[in-house]
Amino acid sequence: MSDTLKLEHVEILIVGAGPAGSVAAALLRQQGRQVLVIEREQFPRFSIGESLLPQSMAYLEQAGMLQAVVEAGFQHKNGAAFMRNGEYTDFDFRDKFSQGWGTTYQVQRADFDHVLAKQAERFGAEVRYRHAVTAVDLGEEGDARGPRVTVHGADGGAYQIEARFMLDASGFGRVLPRLLKLETPSNFPVRGALFTHVEDGIDEPGFDRNKIRVTVHPRHCDVWFWTIPFAGGRCSLGVVAETGFLARYEGTETERLRAIVAEEPSLRALLANAKWDTPARQIVGYSANVEQLWGRGYALLGNAGEFLDPVFSSGVTIAFKSASLAAAALQRQFAGEAVDWQADFGAPLRKGVDTFRAFVESWYAGGFQQIIFHQGQQPEIRRMISAILAGYAWDQDNPFVKETARRLAALEALCAPV
């Protein structure tokens, strides 16, 4: 890196002003740390991941952001509904095994993320929009200095920042995994999503706008649709499938999405009066993994570290959990304590991610679908599953968290068709 560039010094550098970055900034400002956030986009900006889980409310509360989110007027959410070949089942997140919040919101992420970023600024973090990190130098082992990055601003000019610690909250941008070559292949097949926002015009009696609806394709159990109602009569609509399936459909992204939606009778009827007023988009190959979630002078938050799959809406909750764990570790580190980042950050974060992973794998294999549509469900087991679907994937008191693989396998066997 050139020594002629202007060099700034900060305590904590955060890359990305999305949910993980903004909550981390707020928590670190509570500790009195100097925080600089570098954000590539100009907010508000579009993003998916719009159905929050109740567990996320505890982190918003911890960060001092809950009131701002409540006052933003987002759509209330109390559970998740599932449709498959005319069968319907739902989970009320207020009826769950784990203690904690049972309700949350369904949000347009452009507005939600902007609310959080503005709160981080109000708490004293500096946020620079349209600035992008283009290079990173962690230095040599034994260096006294922290990580140093090169940044290009909105005007194209470059400068450098040296931080005592760096948090990568860049989401799908995955800045440090790319620059440091930390990425490893995901064990999931390459899937993609086609999605849009519509004026939904839903008038189906009994349709519950307080729940996300997940609908399984009638002929392919590994293809599913999300319908996320927003306040004001709009909803987010998308389909997730392996890329080979999506490639069968021709035309624009909107035409392809409409063609796939038309194949599912209940969804076609639900959206019969919808106005498709926003061009659809596509994202492909979003599942990602890394060799490690932390290193000398840095940690990876949320999707920058690992993204599983959107089926259970776990992304924002994992982002918040990672921000909370990192902030707690940094508080101890800045107080002069020795911090084991694997024991205090990497391992506990992975525990919940691995619980979600087992449920995602079971969903696509069809086993979890058999479980949730099974007629003879036991109320206590339903409450345990409801807790995980509500985001409480770190609650070791829940048998389906403590022994996820074994418990899921046993339940799949019990619910398998005879």
Protein Blocks (a to p, Z undefined) as FASTA:
>chain_A
ZZkbccdddfbdcehjbfklmmmmmmmmmnopacddddfbacddddehiaccfklmmmmm
mnopmmmmmmnopacdfbdcddeehiacdddfklcfbgcdfbdcdddfklmmmmmmmmmm
mnopacdehiacfbdcebjehiabdcddddddfkopacddddfbdcdfehjnommlmmno
paccdfbdcdddddddddekpabehiafkbccddddfklmkbccdddddehhiacddddd
dfklmmmpgcjfklmmmmmmmmpmklmmmmmmpccfbccdddehkbccdfbfbdehiace
hjlloccbfklopmmmmmmmmmmmmmmmmmmmmnopacdfklmmmmmmmmmmmmmmmmmm
mmmnommmmmmmpfkbcfklmmmmmmmmnopambmkbmklmmmmlmmmmmmmmmpcZZ
